[in-house]
Amino acid sequence: MVHLVSDDPRGSYFTARALESAGFPVIEIEADNVDARTYDGDQVAARIGRWLEDAVLR
């Protein structure tokens, strides 16, 4: 589960923990839905790749 977390993550912690408790591997990606200035697509892709290898495929 890729979980998008904004700068105001009220409830995000509990959402991620509930998904993990249900057996879903979770990665939290910090991003703003409307402002891409702080988003680095290459960095996010690399991080998701590592997460897939380390958490999902093991």
Secondary structure, DSSP 8 states (H G I E B T S, - for coil): -EEEE-SS-TTHHHHHHHHHHTT---EEEE--SS-GGG--HHHHHHHHHHHIIIII--
